[in-house]
Amino acid sequence: MAAFAVRYHHLPLAVYREIAAHLQCIDGVTTELVPSQDPEFHYLKSQVAFMVVRQDCDTIQPRVKQVLDSYGLWQQSDYAD
């Protein structure tokens, strides 16, 4: 199972949860939200450092990309378990 990290700038926790729920409706896709390590709470910053997306194939599925794109500009990075 391939995994990659996804990060959006300034998205609140609730929106990350919504994205994760949408992605998990796609066959073969699971998600995990990784909390921010910032010890201080900042209302305008996300409480999520990044979201891990795991999928059955090595390349991003078109449907996964479509869901991610619908929430705005995102950054992808490699993620190793």
trRosetta pair geometry for C-beta under 8 A, 3 or more apart (Angstrom, degrees):
i j d omega theta_ij theta_ji phi_ij phi_ji
1 54 5.1 32 153 180 120 106
1 55 6.9 167 -165 80 83 22
1 56 6.2 -51 -117 -104 76 39
2 54 7.1 162 85 -151 41 59
2 55 5.9 -23 65 65 91 75
2 56 7.6 21 21 113 87 12
2 57 6.5 -35 19 108 129 30
2 58 4.7 143 -66 -112 151 46
2 59 8.0 45 77 -15 169 23
3 52 5.7 0 -171 -175 114 101
3 53 6.8 160 -150 82 62 45
3 54 4.6 -24 -95 -97 90 78
3 55 7.9 148 -89 17 44 61
3 79 4.7 -82 125 85 101 106
3 80 7.4 144 71 -98 116 23
3 81 6.4 93 26 -44 156 91
4 52 7.5 163 84 -151 28 59
4 53 5.8 -17 62 59 76 94
4 60 7.4 -57 34 -77 149 98
4 76 5.5 8 157 -167 130 100
4 77 6.9 163 -171 79 84 34
4 78 6.2 -64 -123 -119 79 32
4 79 5.3 144 -139 15 22 101
5 34 7.8 -31 -131 15 110 137
5 50 4.5 25 -175 147 108 143
5 51 7.1 142 -158 73 60 41
5 52 5.8 -36 -98 -96 68 63
5 53 7.7 157 -105 15 18 77
5 76 7.0 142 78 -159 56 49
5 77 4.7 -19 62 64 108 87
5 78 7.2 16 14 88 95 17
5 79 4.2 122 -37 -59 89 119
6 50 6.2 153 70 -172 39 90
6 51 4.8 -26 63 65 96 94
6 52 7.8 169 17 -91 79 15
6 53 5.7 43 -12 -14 119 116
6 68 6.2 -115 -144 -128 146 128
6 74 5.4 -1 -169 173 96 130
6 75 7.2 148 -156 76 48 49
6 76 5.9 -19 -99 -100 67 67
7 49 7.5 -52 -109 147 112 51
7 50 4.4 -56 -76 -109 92 95
7 51 7.5 166 -78 19 46 72
7 74 6.6 151 74 -164 38 78
7 75 4.8 -20 62 60 93 100
7 77 7.4 14 1 6 112 108
8 11 4.2 37 95 -11 127 128
8 15 7.8 -78 75 111 152 122
8 16 7.5 -163 36 -85 118 87
8 46 7.4 114 81 -57 84 154
8 71 6.5 -66 -91 124 152 115
8 72 6.2 86 -142 78 120 110
8 73 7.3 128 -133 86 79 56
8 74 5.1 -48 -80 -104 78 84
8 75 7.7 171 -79 16 32 76
9 46 8.0 -155 -169 -11 27 121
9 73 7.5 -5 22 87 101 101
10 44 6.7 -22 -139 162 102 76
10 45 6.7 -79 -109 -121 64 44
10 46 6.4 -171 -131 -34 16 93
11 15 4.6 -109 -177 81 104 129
11 16 5.8 124 116 -52 119 83
11 19 8.0 19 159 -14 155 135
11 46 5.3 27 67 -89 58 126
11 48 7.4 -32 84 50 95 119
11 71 7.2 29 -109 163 145 121
11 72 7.7 178 -73 49 116 131
12 15 5.3 95 60 7 73 100
12 16 7.4 -134 104 -2 40 89
12 46 6.3 -162 -105 -112 22 71
12 47 7.5 28 -161 10 57 91
13 16 5.6 -56 -151 36 36 112
13 17 6.3 36 152 -20 68 105
13 33 7.8 79 -147 -177 82 153
13 46 6.7 136 -58 -161 59 75
13 47 4.6 -15 -62 49 115 112
13 48 5.8 138 -106 -30 69 102
14 17 5.6 -54 -151 35 32 113
14 18 6.5 36 149 -22 64 103
15 18 5.4 -47 -149 33 37 115
15 19 6.5 40 151 -19 66 101
15 71 6.8 137 170 -151 112 126
16 19 5.7 -52 -149 35 33 112
16 20 6.3 35 152 -20 65 106
16 33 5.6 97 141 -116 127 125
16 46 6.9 93 -37 -157 129 124
16 48 4.6 66 -59 -1 173 164
16 51 5.9 -177 -161 -63 105 123
17 20 5.6 -52 -146 37 32 114
17 21 6.3 35 153 -21 64 104
17 33 7.1 -34 -80 -51 66 150
18 21 5.7 -53 -150 34 31 112
18 22 6.5 30 152 -18 64 104
19 22 5.8 -56 -152 36 32 111
19 23 6.3 28 154 -17 67 108
19 31 7.8 173 113 -144 81 167
19 51 6.8 -127 97 -32 123 175
19 67 6.9 130 -154 150 77 105
19 68 7.2 64 -160 -105 121 57
19 71 5.6 -29 -90 -42 119 161
20 23 5.8 -57 -146 38 30 109
20 24 6.2 27 158 -19 65 110
20 31 4.1 -154 -141 96 90 148
20 33 6.2 -70 -62 -50 149 101
20 51 6.2 -146 -77 -146 99 134
21 24 5.9 -58 -145 36 28 109
21 25 7.2 38 152 -29 59 99
22 25 5.9 -52 -165 18 35 115
22 67 5.0 173 126 -153 123 130
23 26 5.9 -50 -171 19 47 113
23 29 5.2 -111 162 138 85 134
23 31 5.2 87 82 -46 130 130
23 53 6.2 -92 179 -124 154 109
23 64 6.2 51 -134 -129 99 83
23 67 5.7 170 -79 105 74 155
23 68 7.8 42 -82 -58 116 82
24 29 6.2 -141 -105 101 36 90
24 30 6.3 42 -113 -122 91 44
24 31 5.8 -99 -58 12 97 103
26 29 4.3 31 80 19 102 133
26 55 7.9 -19 108 -116 121 111
26 61 6.8 165 167 86 143 148
26 63 5.3 161 -118 110 132 129
26 64 6.2 -143 70 -71 171 78
26 67 7.4 -123 -35 -17 132 145
28 55 5.6 63 128 -160 95 70
28 56 3.7 -52 -169 -14 131 117
28 57 7.5 52 138 -8 145 78
28 61 7.9 118 82 -46 117 151
29 53 6.6 -20 -161 -169 100 92
29 54 7.0 150 -154 82 48 54
29 55 4.8 -10 -100 -98 77 89
29 56 7.8 -85 -61 -6 54 79
29 61 7.3 -105 -67 28 122 139
29 64 6.2 169 -106 -90 146 115
30 53 7.8 156 82 -157 44 46
30 54 4.7 -10 60 60 90 106
30 55 7.9 -177 24 -73 60 47
31 51 5.7 -9 -167 179 110 108
31 52 6.6 150 -159 81 54 58
31 53 5.6 -17 -104 -103 82 62
31 54 7.3 -168 -78 20 33 75
32 51 7.0 158 78 -162 44 61
32 52 4.3 -4 55 53 98 109
32 54 7.6 41 -4 -11 101 107
33 48 5.2 -71 -168 -127 105 120
33 51 5.4 -29 -102 -107 62 81
33 52 7.9 -147 -68 20 17 75
34 48 6.8 96 68 -166 52 76
34 49 4.8 -57 105 57 98 106
34 50 5.3 4 49 61 116 70
34 51 7.1 -171 13 -91 81 27
34 52 6.4 77 -31 -22 109 98
35 47 6.5 -30 -146 153 82 80
35 48 6.5 -76 -115 -114 37 48
35 49 6.3 50 115 -6 23 96
36 45 7.4 90 -108 133 169 112
36 46 6.5 148 -50 104 129 75
36 47 5.5 -123 14 -168 115 37
36 48 6.2 35 -36 63 87 3
36 49 4.7 145 -94 -59 52 76
37 49 6.5 30 -8 -72 79 133
38 42 6.9 -32 127 3 151 109
38 45 7.2 10 42 110 164 146
41 47 7.7 -7 -132 -97 81 104
42 45 3.9 38 89 22 120 112
46 49 7.9 176 103 -64 111 20
48 51 6.6 13 166 -56 135 81
50 77 7.7 -51 -145 41 160 111
52 79 5.4 -170 -125 152 97 166
53 64 6.7 118 175 -163 146 131
55 60 7.6 103 36 -126 155 46
55 61 6.0 -146 -172 -12 155 113
55 64 6.4 -68 -73 -60 151 155
57 61 6.4 109 48 -66 121 90
60 64 5.4 -126 -173 83 84 121
60 65 5.0 91 137 -58 123 101
60 76 7.6 -78 -63 -115 139 157
61 64 4.3 91 61 3 89 106
61 65 7.0 -161 89 -5 46 85
62 65 5.7 -58 -149 39 32 111
62 66 6.2 37 153 -24 67 106
63 66 5.5 -50 -147 33 33 116
63 67 6.6 33 154 -18 64 102
64 67 6.0 -55 -153 35 31 108
64 68 6.4 26 153 -14 65 109
65 68 5.7 -57 -144 41 32 110
65 69 5.9 33 158 -21 67 110
66 69 5.9 -55 -143 38 26 111
66 70 6.5 33 156 -29 60 105
67 70 5.9 -54 -154 24 30 114
67 71 7.5 17 154 -11 60 103
68 71 6.4 -69 -167 34 35 103
68 74 5.3 -84 174 31 107 154
69 72 7.9 180 -172 40 36 9
69 74 7.6 -113 -84 16 41 111
71 74 7.1 51 81 -51 100 119
